[in-house]
Amino acid sequence: MPNSMDETLQAVRTAFARLARENTGLTDIDQQIMRAFERLMLGRPEITDGRTSAVNIAAEAGVSRASYYRSPVAAVIKGILSSPEARRPESDELRQEVARLKQSERELRREKGAEIRELRATVTAYANQIQILTLRNAELEADAHQLRAQLAEDQHGVVKQLRKSPTSAGSRSAQS
């Protein structure tokens, strides 16, 4: 990890040296911007929270954002930051990791909420089925009690039908 950061800092310094060779008229503002960017890349901000954004670079350099964007250094910095092999300061990487973890947490909470809603719906359906079965069980127990009472009346094993079932009523009307 330290080698990668050293390589990135070397690439930053090389890019700034090339810029200085190509643009002999770099101003004090340009120099301040370069020093501020190096401080941010080293993870040693003096004013800001350490993110390598245009706003923070300008604030670290003590210049306006407009001055930063007008500076030829801004284009070099943009190229450095867009480079895939450029290593960001640890604070930037940690912020990205925190953002990724927060997104993951939101997704897990969403999935958990959906699962809880689904489980509650299942519990409700089971509770309804239990209630229906409880009522049917009570009805069957009442029927059994009546049948036992009929048998106890000593009618020589004759049991009368307690209620007409929908299927037997339908088959009788079909026979008529």
C-alpha positions as CSV (number, residue, x, y, z in Angstrom):
1,M,0.0,0.0,0.0
2,P,2.7,2.6,0.8
3,N,4.5,1.8,-2.5
4,S,1.4,2.6,-4.4
5,M,1.0,5.9,-2.7
6,D,4.7,6.7,-3.2
7,E,4.3,5.9,-6.9
8,T,1.2,8.2,-7.1
9,L,3.1,11.0,-5.4
10,Q,6.0,10.5,-7.8
11,A,3.5,10.7,-10.7
12,V,2.0,13.9,-9.2
13,R,5.4,15.5,-8.9
14,T,6.4,14.4,-12.4
15,A,3.2,15.8,-13.9
16,F,3.8,19.1,-12.0
17,A,7.4,19.2,-13.2
18,R,6.3,18.7,-16.8
19,L,3.7,21.4,-16.4
20,A,6.3,23.8,-15.0
21,R,8.6,23.0,-18.0
22,E,5.8,23.6,-20.5
23,N,4.4,26.7,-18.8
24,T,7.2,29.0,-17.8
25,G,4.6,31.6,-16.5
26,L,3.1,29.6,-13.6
27,T,1.9,32.0,-11.0
28,D,2.0,31.9,-7.2
29,I,-1.6,30.7,-7.3
30,D,-0.6,27.8,-9.5
31,Q,2.2,26.9,-7.0
32,Q,-0.2,27.2,-4.1
33,I,-2.6,24.8,-5.9
34,M,0.2,22.3,-6.5
35,R,1.3,22.4,-2.9
36,A,-2.2,22.1,-1.6
37,F,-2.9,19.1,-3.9
38,E,0.3,17.4,-2.7
39,R,-0.8,17.9,1.0
40,L,-4.2,16.4,0.2
41,M,-2.6,13.4,-1.5
42,L,-0.3,12.9,1.4
43,G,-3.3,12.9,3.7
44,R,-2.1,16.0,5.6
45,P,-4.8,18.7,5.0
46,E,-4.5,21.9,6.9
47,I,-7.9,23.4,6.3
48,T,-10.3,20.8,4.8
49,D,-11.5,17.3,5.6
50,G,-8.9,15.8,3.3
51,R,-11.1,14.8,0.3
52,T,-9.4,15.4,-3.1
53,S,-12.2,17.6,-4.6
54,A,-11.9,20.8,-6.5
55,V,-13.5,22.7,-3.6
56,N,-11.1,21.3,-1.1
57,I,-8.0,21.8,-3.3
58,A,-9.0,25.5,-3.8
59,A,-9.7,25.9,0.0
60,E,-6.3,24.3,0.9
61,A,-4.6,26.5,-1.6
62,G,-6.4,29.6,-0.3
63,V,-7.8,30.5,-3.7
64,S,-11.2,30.8,-5.2
65,R,-12.7,27.9,-7.1
66,A,-12.7,30.2,-10.2
67,S,-9.0,30.7,-9.8
68,Y,-8.5,27.0,-9.4
69,Y,-10.5,26.2,-12.6
70,R,-8.6,28.9,-14.6
71,S,-5.3,27.5,-13.5
72,P,-3.5,25.0,-15.9
73,V,-2.8,23.0,-12.8
74,A,-6.5,22.0,-12.6
75,A,-6.3,20.1,-15.9
76,V,-3.2,18.2,-14.7
77,I,-4.9,17.4,-11.3
78,K,-8.0,16.2,-13.1
79,G,-5.8,13.9,-15.3
80,I,-4.0,12.5,-12.2
81,L,-7.3,11.8,-10.3
82,S,-8.9,10.1,-13.4
83,S,-5.9,7.8,-13.8
84,P,-6.9,4.3,-12.8
85,E,-3.5,3.6,-11.2
86,A,-3.5,6.8,-9.1
87,R,-3.9,6.0,-5.5
88,R,-6.1,8.3,-3.5
89,P,-5.4,9.3,0.1
90,E,-6.5,6.8,2.7
91,S,-9.2,9.1,3.9
92,D,-10.8,9.2,0.5
93,E,-10.6,5.4,0.3
94,L,-12.2,5.1,3.7
95,R,-15.0,7.5,2.7
96,Q,-15.6,5.4,-0.3
97,E,-15.7,2.3,1.8
98,V,-18.1,3.9,4.3
99,A,-20.4,5.0,1.4
100,R,-20.3,1.5,0.0
101,L,-21.1,0.0,3.4
102,K,-23.9,2.5,4.0
103,Q,-25.4,1.5,0.6
104,S,-25.1,-2.2,1.5
105,E,-26.7,-1.5,4.9
106,R,-29.6,0.3,3.2
107,E,-30.1,-2.7,0.8
108,L,-30.0,-5.2,3.7
109,R,-32.5,-3.1,5.7
110,R,-34.8,-3.0,2.6
111,E,-34.5,-6.7,2.1
112,K,-35.2,-7.3,5.8
113,G,-38.3,-5.1,5.7
114,A,-39.6,-7.0,2.7
115,E,-39.0,-10.3,4.5
116,I,-40.7,-9.1,7.7
117,R,-43.7,-7.9,5.7
118,E,-43.9,-11.2,3.9
119,L,-43.6,-13.1,7.2
120,R,-46.3,-11.0,8.8
121,A,-48.6,-11.7,5.8
122,T,-47.9,-15.5,6.3
123,V,-48.6,-15.3,10.0
124,T,-51.9,-13.5,9.3
125,A,-52.9,-16.2,6.8
126,Y,-52.0,-18.9,9.3
127,A,-54.0,-17.2,12.0
128,N,-57.0,-17.0,9.7
129,Q,-56.7,-20.7,8.9
130,I,-56.3,-21.6,12.6
131,Q,-59.5,-19.6,13.4
132,I,-61.4,-21.4,10.7
133,L,-60.2,-24.8,11.9
134,T,-61.0,-23.9,15.5
135,L,-64.6,-23.0,14.5
136,R,-64.9,-26.2,12.4
137,N,-63.5,-28.3,15.3
138,A,-66.0,-26.7,17.7
139,E,-68.8,-27.5,15.2
140,L,-67.7,-31.1,14.9
141,E,-67.4,-31.5,18.7
142,A,-71.0,-30.2,19.1
143,D,-72.1,-32.7,16.4
144,A,-70.3,-35.6,18.2
145,H,-72.0,-34.5,21.5
146,Q,-75.4,-34.6,19.8
147,L,-74.8,-38.0,18.3
148,R,-73.6,-39.4,21.6
149,A,-76.8,-38.0,23.2
150,Q,-78.9,-39.7,20.5
151,L,-77.2,-43.0,21.1
152,A,-77.7,-42.6,24.9
153,E,-81.5,-42.2,24.4
154,D,-81.5,-45.9,23.6
155,Q,-83.0,-45.8,20.2
156,H,-81.5,-49.1,19.3
157,G,-78.6,-47.7,17.3
158,V,-80.7,-45.4,15.2
159,V,-79.0,-42.1,14.6
160,K,-80.8,-39.2,12.9
161,Q,-79.0,-36.9,10.5
162,L,-78.0,-33.7,12.3
163,R,-78.0,-31.3,9.3
164,K,-78.3,-31.6,5.6
165,S,-75.0,-31.3,3.8
166,P,-74.8,-29.3,0.6
167,T,-73.7,-32.3,-1.4
168,S,-76.6,-34.5,-0.3
169,A,-79.1,-31.8,-0.9
170,G,-77.7,-31.3,-4.4
171,S,-77.7,-35.0,-5.3
172,R,-81.4,-35.3,-4.1
173,S,-82.5,-32.5,-6.3
174,A,-80.7,-34.1,-9.2
175,Q,-82.5,-37.4,-8.5
176,S,-86.0,-35.7,-8.5
